[in-house]
Amino acid sequence: MPSSPALVWFRDDLRLADNPALTHGARDGRPVAALYVLDEVSPGVRPLGGAARWWLAQSLKALARDLGAHGIPLVLRRGRAGEIVPALARTLGAGLVTFNSRPGAGERAIDEQVAAALRAAGGEARLFNGHMLHEPGSVHTAAGTLPRTFSAFHRAALKDWTPRPPLPLPPRLEAARHAQASEDLARWALEPSRPDWAQGLRATWQVGEAAARERLNAFLSAGGRGYAELRDRPDRDHVSRLSPHLRWGETSPRQVASAVLHAVEAQGLAPHDGEKFLAELYWREFNHHILNAAPDLATRNLNPAFDAFPWRDAPEACAAWQSGRTGYPIVDAAMRQLWQTGWMHNRVRMVVASFLAKHLLVDWRAGERWFWDTLVDADAASNPGNWQWVAGSGVDAAPYFRIFNPVLQGEKFDPDGAYVRAFVPELARLPSALIHKPWTGDAAALARAGVRLGRDYPRPIVDHAQARARALDAFQQIKAQ
């Protein structure tokens, strides 16, 4: 049995089961020390947004409890991970450091720095893939390049591939004996205080590995049934809400995929529901592989033609969009849901992103930054990848002429207005025929509903038809170049 401990460095993998780094570190009964480093200062590392910081605080508390049940303390450090990890390994006498990979360029540079420092000291670093279904760079065309469309990526990923079953909790976890004190999580000030804007987040979410497992089981036993047909309905509970758990690694994509396949085989989940859900899991995978190939995904148009796009400087319109005061109820409901809960249904994510980039002609990067700060599930791959998809500037992007009509989107996917009524309560008494276009109501109908346009609720800040024509004209300008 190895006598020196292994240092397991947790990152975006805040779980014990199906954690290759933990499993390998604890192999052969090796004692384990656990570390998390909050690194917001190393070059190329993007500091977390406010909602993500709140989630991280709760997830670290849950991880500390789960490790503590096995007698393993979670050591917290703040600063440059490339320096902290090798230094702690030396102090502990850990000849082995294990950790799971991340696709960002800044994170990969830190990994290389840690591995080099450990090798120089006679130690060993072992890096694993615990965050994706496929190794970064392993899904490619016959020419060896990343497929540029999701359908091609999906086909290539599934070809001749047998999914690895998720790893169980290591059968034996022994704590390394050490007296390394942890930094005080509260002193990191990850949670807001003055003002405390996280009340809605606390009311909405249960955080941690156990909560992720419960959420997945609940979805597969209820909401997953009918997923293929009803997943686009923000007024219905037919989505998994697993995205923040996946973002923080409280569950792994392998655990999710395995549970879905088991539900189809043994629990009566319809095959087409399971297939559609797994395709959405692969959309996440696609974005992570894009980030691996394009580290500047959050700042650079992947389609260089968009470098000449005539974006508008429209701070007032952007502020109205951020606060849910555009005058389009489905857009405003979504933006208020985001602010209250740190999350937004995928269908309306597309609608609000299209509204900002196409109705308002505001640079998609402004929207990406807002989502980065307000989403609990914002990650470095899916957040910019999805924004580039909607804006038309990314790989496999939605055609630019696909400009979502917010009224029609509301009427199709929130037909009774239940979603709007939940998040835009000043419109709650409007009849369903007006709920998505209150400006078309006559004075009597508005008065009965207690709605005074321009006072209780704004008139639309832009006309849809005019905005659509303006956006298409702007696109023609860059096509002509």
KARA-V359946 format. One record per residue. N is the residue number from 1. RES is the residue in one letter. NEAR is the number of other ideal C-beta (glycine too) atoms within 10 Angstrom. Layout:
BEGIN
n=N res=RES near=NEAR
n=N res=RES near=NEAR
END
This chain:
BEGIN
n=1 res=M near=7
n=2 res=P near=12
n=3 res=S near=8
n=4 res=S near=15
n=5 res=P near=22
n=6 res=A near=28
n=7 res=L near=31
n=8 res=V near=28
n=9 res=W near=26
n=10 res=F near=24
n=11 res=R near=22
n=12 res=D near=21
n=13 res=D near=25
n=14 res=L near=27
n=15 res=R near=26
n=16 res=L near=23
n=17 res=A near=17
n=18 res=D near=24
n=19 res=N near=26
n=20 res=P near=22
n=21 res=A near=24
n=22 res=L near=29
n=23 res=T near=21
n=24 res=H near=20
n=25 res=G near=28
n=26 res=A near=24
n=27 res=R near=14
n=28 res=D near=9
n=29 res=G near=13
n=30 res=R near=21
n=31 res=P near=21
n=32 res=V near=25
n=33 res=A near=26
n=34 res=A near=26
n=35 res=L near=24
n=36 res=Y near=24
n=37 res=V near=23
n=38 res=L near=20
n=39 res=D near=21
n=40 res=E near=13
n=41 res=V near=11
n=42 res=S near=17
n=43 res=P near=10
n=44 res=G near=13
n=45 res=V near=18
n=46 res=R near=13
n=47 res=P near=11
n=48 res=L near=17
n=49 res=G near=20
n=50 res=G near=18
n=51 res=A near=26
n=52 res=A near=23
n=53 res=R near=20
n=54 res=W near=22
n=55 res=W near=28
n=56 res=L near=23
n=57 res=A near=17
n=58 res=Q near=23
n=59 res=S near=26
n=60 res=L near=22
n=61 res=K near=14
n=62 res=A near=20
n=63 res=L near=24
n=64 res=A near=21
n=65 res=R near=13
n=66 res=D near=19
n=67 res=L near=20
n=68 res=G near=13
n=69 res=A near=10
n=70 res=H near=16
n=71 res=G near=10
n=72 res=I near=22
n=73 res=P near=17
n=74 res=L near=21
n=75 res=V near=22
n=76 res=L near=19
n=77 res=R near=19
n=78 res=R near=16
n=79 res=G near=14
n=80 res=R near=17
n=81 res=A near=25
n=82 res=G near=21
n=83 res=E near=17
n=84 res=I near=19
n=85 res=V near=27
n=86 res=P near=24
n=87 res=A near=12
n=88 res=L near=20
n=89 res=A near=27
n=90 res=R near=14
n=91 res=T near=13
n=92 res=L near=21
n=93 res=G near=14
n=94 res=A near=28
n=95 res=G near=18
n=96 res=L near=21
n=97 res=V near=27
n=98 res=T near=25
n=99 res=F near=28
n=100 res=N near=25
n=101 res=S near=22
n=102 res=R near=26
n=103 res=P near=23
n=104 res=G near=22
n=105 res=A near=18
n=106 res=G near=16
n=107 res=E near=20
n=108 res=R near=17
n=109 res=A near=16
n=110 res=I near=25
n=111 res=D near=21
n=112 res=E near=12
n=113 res=Q near=17
n=114 res=V near=24
n=115 res=A near=20
n=116 res=A near=13
n=117 res=A near=19
n=118 res=L near=22
n=119 res=R near=12
n=120 res=A near=9
n=121 res=A near=12
n=122 res=G near=7
n=123 res=G near=20
n=124 res=E near=15
n=125 res=A near=21
n=126 res=R near=16
n=127 res=L near=18
n=128 res=F near=18
n=129 res=N near=17
n=130 res=G near=24
n=131 res=H near=24
n=132 res=M near=22
n=133 res=L near=24
n=134 res=H near=19
n=135 res=E near=12
n=136 res=P near=18
n=137 res=G near=12
n=138 res=S near=13
n=139 res=V near=24
n=140 res=H near=15
n=141 res=T near=12
n=142 res=A near=6
n=143 res=A near=5
n=144 res=G near=7
n=145 res=T near=9
n=146 res=L near=19
n=147 res=P near=19
n=148 res=R near=14
n=149 res=T near=12
n=150 res=F near=18
n=151 res=S near=11
n=152 res=A near=15
n=153 res=F near=24
n=154 res=H near=18
n=155 res=R near=12
n=156 res=A near=18
n=157 res=A near=18
n=158 res=L near=14
n=159 res=K near=8
n=160 res=D near=5
n=161 res=W near=12
n=162 res=T near=5
n=163 res=P near=14
n=164 res=R near=13
n=165 res=P near=12
n=166 res=P near=17
n=167 res=L near=18
n=168 res=P near=10
n=169 res=L near=17
n=170 res=P near=19
n=171 res=P near=8
n=172 res=R near=12
n=173 res=L near=20
n=174 res=E near=16
n=175 res=A near=16
n=176 res=A near=21
n=177 res=R near=9
n=178 res=H near=17
n=179 res=A near=6
n=180 res=Q near=13
n=181 res=A near=9
n=182 res=S near=14
n=183 res=E near=15
n=184 res=D near=8
n=185 res=L near=19
n=186 res=A near=9
n=187 res=R near=9
n=188 res=W near=16
n=189 res=A near=10
n=190 res=L near=18
n=191 res=E near=18
n=192 res=P near=15
n=193 res=S near=8
n=194 res=R near=5
n=195 res=P near=7
n=196 res=D near=9
n=197 res=W near=16
n=198 res=A near=22
n=199 res=Q near=11
n=200 res=G near=15
n=201 res=L near=21
n=202 res=R near=13
n=203 res=A near=9
n=204 res=T near=15
n=205 res=W near=21
n=206 res=Q near=13
n=207 res=V near=25
n=208 res=G near=23
n=209 res=E near=25
n=210 res=A near=14
n=211 res=A near=18
n=212 res=A near=26
n=213 res=R near=17
n=214 res=E near=12
n=215 res=R near=20
n=216 res=L near=22
n=217 res=N near=12
n=218 res=A near=14
n=219 res=F near=24
n=220 res=L near=24
n=221 res=S near=13
n=222 res=A near=11
n=223 res=G near=19
n=224 res=G near=26
n=225 res=R near=17
n=226 res=G near=14
n=227 res=Y near=23
n=228 res=A near=18
n=229 res=E near=12
n=230 res=L near=16
n=231 res=R near=21
n=232 res=D near=18
n=233 res=R near=19
n=234 res=P near=28
n=235 res=D near=19
n=236 res=R near=16
n=237 res=D near=13
n=238 res=H near=21
n=239 res=V near=21
n=240 res=S near=22
n=241 res=R near=18
n=242 res=L near=21
n=243 res=S near=20
n=244 res=P near=24
n=245 res=H near=30
n=246 res=L near=23
n=247 res=R near=24
n=248 res=W near=28
n=249 res=G near=24
n=250 res=E near=27
n=251 res=T near=23
n=252 res=S near=26
n=253 res=P near=24
n=254 res=R near=21
n=255 res=Q near=22
n=256 res=V near=25
n=257 res=A near=20
n=258 res=S near=16
n=259 res=A near=21
n=260 res=V near=24
n=261 res=L near=15
n=262 res=H near=13
n=263 res=A near=22
n=264 res=V near=20
n=265 res=E near=11
n=266 res=A near=8
n=267 res=Q near=13
n=268 res=G near=10
n=269 res=L near=22
n=270 res=A near=16
n=271 res=P near=10
n=272 res=H near=12
n=273 res=D near=23
n=274 res=G near=22
n=275 res=E near=13
n=276 res=K near=15
n=277 res=F near=25
n=278 res=L near=20
n=279 res=A near=13
n=280 res=E near=16
n=281 res=L near=18
n=282 res=Y near=20
n=283 res=W near=18
n=284 res=R near=22
n=285 res=E near=22
n=286 res=F near=26
n=287 res=N near=25
n=288 res=H near=22
n=289 res=H near=26
n=290 res=I near=25
n=291 res=L near=23
n=292 res=N near=21
n=293 res=A near=15
n=294 res=A near=19
n=295 res=P near=18
n=296 res=D near=12
n=297 res=L near=26
n=298 res=A near=20
n=299 res=T near=9
n=300 res=R near=16
n=301 res=N near=20
n=302 res=L near=20
n=303 res=N near=17
n=304 res=P near=10
n=305 res=A near=14
n=306 res=F near=21
n=307 res=D near=11
n=308 res=A near=11
n=309 res=F near=20
n=310 res=P near=11
n=311 res=W near=16
n=312 res=R near=13
n=313 res=D near=10
n=314 res=A near=18
n=315 res=P near=10
n=316 res=E near=8
n=317 res=A near=19
n=318 res=C near=18
n=319 res=A near=10
n=320 res=A near=20
n=321 res=W near=25
n=322 res=Q near=18
n=323 res=S near=12
n=324 res=G near=22
n=325 res=R near=17
n=326 res=T near=25
n=327 res=G near=19
n=328 res=Y near=30
n=329 res=P near=29
n=330 res=I near=32
n=331 res=V near=29
n=332 res=D near=25
n=333 res=A near=31
n=334 res=A near=29
n=335 res=M near=26
n=336 res=R near=20
n=337 res=Q near=23
n=338 res=L near=24
n=339 res=W near=17
n=340 res=Q near=17
n=341 res=T near=19
n=342 res=G near=25
n=343 res=W near=20
n=344 res=M near=25
n=345 res=H near=24
n=346 res=N near=15
n=347 res=R near=20
n=348 res=V near=27
n=349 res=R near=20
n=350 res=M near=20
n=351 res=V near=24
n=352 res=V near=29
n=353 res=A near=24
n=354 res=S near=25
n=355 res=F near=31
n=356 res=L near=27
n=357 res=A near=26
n=358 res=K near=25
n=359 res=H near=28
n=360 res=L near=24
n=361 res=L near=19
n=362 res=V near=21
n=363 res=D near=22
n=364 res=W near=26
n=365 res=R near=19
n=366 res=A near=20
n=367 res=G near=26
n=368 res=E near=23
n=369 res=R near=17
n=370 res=W near=20
n=371 res=F near=23
n=372 res=W near=22
n=373 res=D near=15
n=374 res=T near=21
n=375 res=L near=25
n=376 res=V near=27
n=377 res=D near=21
n=378 res=A near=25
n=379 res=D near=25
n=380 res=A near=24
n=381 res=A near=25
n=382 res=S near=25
n=383 res=N near=23
n=384 res=P near=29
n=385 res=G near=26
n=386 res=N near=22
n=387 res=W near=27
n=388 res=Q near=30
n=389 res=W near=24
n=390 res=V near=25
n=391 res=A near=27
n=392 res=G near=25
n=393 res=S near=23
n=394 res=G near=24
n=395 res=V near=21
n=396 res=D near=18
n=397 res=A near=19
n=398 res=A near=17
n=399 res=P near=8
n=400 res=Y near=23
n=401 res=F near=11
n=402 res=R near=12
n=403 res=I near=21
n=404 res=F near=23
n=405 res=N near=18
n=406 res=P near=26
n=407 res=V near=17
n=408 res=L near=13
n=409 res=Q near=22
n=410 res=G near=26
n=411 res=E near=18
n=412 res=K near=14
n=413 res=F near=19
n=414 res=D near=27
n=415 res=P near=14
n=416 res=D near=11
n=417 res=G near=24
n=418 res=A near=16
n=419 res=Y near=25
n=420 res=V near=28
n=421 res=R near=20
n=422 res=A near=16
n=423 res=F near=22
n=424 res=V near=25
n=425 res=P near=10
n=426 res=E near=17
n=427 res=L near=22
n=428 res=A near=15
n=429 res=R near=13
n=430 res=L near=25
n=431 res=P near=11
n=432 res=S near=14
n=433 res=A near=12
n=434 res=L near=19
n=435 res=I near=27
n=436 res=H near=24
n=437 res=K near=19
n=438 res=P near=25
n=439 res=W near=16
n=440 res=T near=11
n=441 res=G near=19
n=442 res=D near=8
n=443 res=A near=9
n=444 res=A near=8
n=445 res=A near=15
n=446 res=L near=20
n=447 res=A near=11
n=448 res=R near=12
n=449 res=A near=20
n=450 res=G near=12
n=451 res=V near=20
n=452 res=R near=12
n=453 res=L near=15
n=454 res=G near=9
n=455 res=R near=8
n=456 res=D near=13
n=457 res=Y near=20
n=458 res=P near=17
n=459 res=R near=10
n=460 res=P near=19
n=461 res=I near=19
n=462 res=V near=19
n=463 res=D near=11
n=464 res=H near=18
n=465 res=A near=9
n=466 res=Q near=10
n=467 res=A near=18
n=468 res=R near=17
n=469 res=A near=12
n=470 res=R near=18
n=471 res=A near=20
n=472 res=L near=13
n=473 res=D near=10
n=474 res=A near=17
n=475 res=F near=20
n=476 res=Q near=10
n=477 res=Q near=11
n=478 res=I near=17
n=479 res=K near=9
n=480 res=A near=7
n=481 res=Q near=7
END
